[in-house]
Amino acid sequence: MSKQVKKFTVNDSGVSPVIGMILILAIVTVSIGIIYTAGIPMIENAKSRAHQQNIHNSFSVLHGDIEEVVRGPITGAGTARTTTISMDGGTLAVLPDNTRIEVSYNDGTATTLSWSPGTTEYEYRNRIVAYENGAVFTTYPDGSIMEREPLIYAGRLRGSNVGVMIHIVNISGTNTSTSGKGKGQVRTFASGDDVSKIYSGEVNSISISITSQNYEAWDRYLRSTFENSGATYTSTIPSDDTVAAVITNPGSSISLSIHETKVGSVVG
């Protein structure tokens, strides 16, 4: 009796689905890897940029709120303002004593005035947005930019005279801060009388010294302001955080006016 030899036939019908599943799994794995390595950082960067812009907008509102307090009571609104800021993990603080401004003038007698106007600042990912003596700054690791200008003006008067107005916004109180993920608030209120006139008269020269982490931005603003008025502006950097400037008006005098407003500020 002869044995029958069984013949096996090759059947590839199950190969294509398996290869297809392997390819799909590989594509999904690569896609997830791309999302984690490129997509998520892009999303986080976009969120960070949007938050930074939100902070800039909030400090623009704070700038306007403080100017309203400086101008005095508004009918039906009083002299206090509350500015809300989205925290998102940053730190919001009022630091009343971390800056210093000195103004010296000579009207026949040398006089020096000094203040510690302080700052209200928000720090987030090595970047600081700060309100300081009427100005708003953004501070980066390699320098700072002035975003909103202070109440320091200079202009050409009749003939060759130059007029200068310096308004000190003096934030008083104690150090306060808050951090977290929710909302922070800055409450600003008048802490003294209305705007105080410190001095008004004709002077031969003005010296301004500002000690601040934003000293370079202060130097740029002061130079532009006084040179555009026709005055002569010279400055030095006596230390890493101080700019010292001298303003003169050769052949003529300077009409100087100095004002101060004391403002209380707390965060919570």
C-alpha positions in Angstrom: 0.0 0.0 0.0 1.6 3.2 -1.1 1.8 6.2 1.2 0.1 9.4 0.1 2.3 12.5 0.3 0.5 15.5 1.6 1.2 18.7 -0.2 1.3 22.0 1.7 0.3 25.1 -0.1 1.7 28.6 0.8 -1.1 30.9 2.0 -0.2 34.6 2.5 -3.6 35.8 3.2 -2.8 36.6 6.9 0.5 38.5 6.2 -0.9 41.8 4.8 -3.1 42.5 7.9 -0.1 41.8 10.3 2.2 44.0 8.3 -0.4 46.7 8.2 -0.9 46.6 11.9 2.9 46.8 12.4 3.1 49.9 10.1 0.2 51.6 11.9 1.7 50.9 15.3 5.0 52.3 14.1 3.4 55.4 12.6 1.4 56.0 15.9 4.6 55.5 18.0 6.6 58.0 15.8 3.7 60.5 15.9 3.5 60.3 19.7 7.3 60.8 19.9 7.1 63.8 17.6 4.3 65.3 19.7 6.3 64.9 22.9 9.6 66.1 21.5 8.3 69.0 19.4 4.6 69.6 19.8 4.3 69.9 23.5 7.2 72.3 23.8 5.7 74.4 21.1 2.3 74.4 22.9 4.1 75.4 26.2 6.0 78.2 24.5 2.8 79.5 23.0 1.1 79.4 26.4 4.1 81.2 28.0 4.1 83.9 25.3 0.3 84.4 25.8 0.8 84.6 29.5 3.6 87.1 29.2 1.4 89.3 26.9 -1.4 89.1 29.5 1.0 90.3 32.2 2.2 93.2 30.0 -1.5 94.1 29.5 -2.1 93.9 33.3 0.8 96.2 34.1 -0.4 98.7 31.5 -3.7 98.7 33.4 -1.8 99.0 36.7 0.2 102.0 35.2 -3.1 103.7 34.3 -4.6 102.9 37.8 -1.7 104.4 39.6 -1.8 107.5 37.4 -5.5 107.9 38.4 -4.5 107.7 42.0 -1.7 110.2 41.4 -4.1 112.7 39.8 -6.4 112.6 42.8 -10.0 111.5 43.6 -12.4 110.8 40.8 -16.1 111.5 41.5 -17.8 108.3 42.5 -14.6 106.2 42.4 -12.5 107.5 45.3 -8.7 107.3 45.4 -8.1 103.5 45.5 -7.7 101.1 42.6 -7.5 97.3 42.5 -5.6 95.6 39.5 -6.1 91.9 38.9 -3.2 89.8 37.6 -3.2 86.2 36.5 -0.5 84.4 38.5 0.1 81.1 36.6 2.9 80.1 38.9 4.7 83.5 39.0 5.4 85.8 42.0 3.8 89.2 42.5 5.5 91.5 45.0 5.6 95.1 46.3 9.1 96.1 47.2 9.0 99.7 48.6 12.7 100.1 49.3 14.7 98.4 46.5 15.2 101.6 44.3 16.7 105.0 45.0 16.5 108.3 43.2 18.5 111.4 44.0 17.9 114.8 42.3 20.4 117.7 42.9 20.0 121.2 41.5 21.9 124.5 41.8 19.9 127.7 41.9 22.7 129.5 43.6 22.6 127.0 46.4 23.3 123.3 45.9 20.3 121.2 47.1 19.9 117.4 47.0 16.6 115.5 47.4 16.3 111.7 47.7 13.5 109.1 47.6 13.1 105.3 47.6 10.1 104.9 45.3 10.1 101.1 45.2 8.7 98.8 42.7 5.7 96.6 42.1 6.8 93.6 40.1 5.8 90.2 38.7 8.5 87.5 38.1 7.9 84.5 35.8 10.5 82.2 34.2 13.5 84.6 34.6 11.6 87.5 33.3 10.3 90.5 35.4 7.7 93.0 34.6 7.9 95.9 37.0 6.2 99.3 37.7 8.8 101.7 39.0 8.5 105.5 39.6 5.8 105.9 37.0 7.4 103.7 34.4 6.8 100.0 33.4 9.8 97.8 32.5 10.4 94.3 31.2 13.6 92.9 32.6 15.4 90.0 30.7 18.6 88.2 31.8 20.6 90.5 29.5 18.9 93.9 30.1 15.6 95.7 30.4 13.2 97.7 28.2 11.0 100.6 29.2 7.4 99.7 28.1 5.6 102.8 29.7 7.1 106.2 30.3 7.4 107.9 33.7 6.2 111.4 34.7 9.5 113.0 33.8 9.3 115.5 31.0 11.5 118.1 29.3 10.8 120.6 26.6 12.0 123.8 24.9 10.4 126.9 26.3 10.5 130.4 24.8 13.9 131.3 23.5 16.6 128.9 24.6 15.1 128.1 28.0 14.4 124.4 28.8 11.5 123.3 31.1 11.9 120.1 33.2 9.2 118.4 35.3 10.1 115.5 37.6 7.2 113.7 39.3 8.2 111.1 41.9 5.6 108.3 42.4 6.7 107.1 45.9 5.3 103.7 46.8 5.3 103.3 50.5 4.5 100.4 52.9 6.1 97.1 53.7 7.3 94.2 51.5 4.3 92.0 50.5 4.2 89.2 47.9 2.0 86.4 46.7 2.4 83.4 44.3 0.5 80.5 43.0 -1.8 79.6 40.1 -4.8 81.7 40.7 -5.4 85.5 40.6 -3.3 88.1 42.3 -4.4 91.6 43.1 -2.5 94.9 43.5 -4.4 97.5 45.6 -3.1 101.0 45.1 -4.3 104.0 47.2 -3.2 107.5 48.1 -1.2 107.3 51.3 -0.6 111.0 51.9 -1.9 114.4 50.8 -2.6 115.3 47.1 0.4 115.9 44.8 3.1 117.8 46.8 5.1 120.4 45.1 8.7 120.1 46.3 10.4 122.8 44.2 9.8 125.2 41.4 12.3 127.7 40.1 15.2 128.5 37.7 18.4 126.4 38.1 21.8 126.2 36.4 22.1 122.4 36.3 20.3 119.2 37.4 21.9 116.0 38.5 19.9 112.8 38.6 21.1 109.5 40.1 18.9 106.4 39.8 19.7 103.1 41.5 17.6 100.3 40.0 17.9 97.0 38.2 16.6 98.9 35.2 19.3 101.6 35.3 20.3 101.2 31.6 16.7 101.7 30.4 16.4 104.8 32.7 19.6 106.1 31.1 18.2 105.6 27.6 15.0 107.3 28.5 16.6 110.3 30.2 19.1 110.8 27.4 16.3 110.8 24.8 14.1 113.1 26.8 16.6 115.8 27.7 18.5 115.8 24.4 15.2 116.2 22.5 14.6 119.3 24.6 17.9 120.9 23.5 19.6 120.4 26.9 23.0 118.8 27.2 23.0 115.4 28.8 26.0 113.4 30.1 25.9 110.2 32.2 28.1 107.7 33.9 27.6 104.3 35.4 29.4 104.5 38.8 28.2 101.0 39.8 26.5 98.0 38.3 23.0 99.2 39.1 23.3 103.0 39.1 23.2 105.7 36.4 24.3 109.2 37.3 23.3 112.0 34.9 24.0 115.7 34.6 21.7 118.0 32.6 22.8 121.5 31.6 21.6 124.2 29.2 24.7 126.2 28.2 23.9 129.9 27.8 20.6 129.7 29.5 18.8 128.4 32.6 16.5 125.5 33.3 13.0 125.9 34.7 12.7 123.0 37.1 9.6 121.7 38.8 9.6 118.7 41.2 6.5 117.0 42.5 5.9 113.9 44.7 2.9 111.7 45.3 3.0 109.1 48.0 1.1 105.9 47.1 0.4 102.9 49.2 0.4 99.5 47.5 -0.2 95.9 48.7 -0.7 92.6 46.9 -2.9 89.7 47.9 
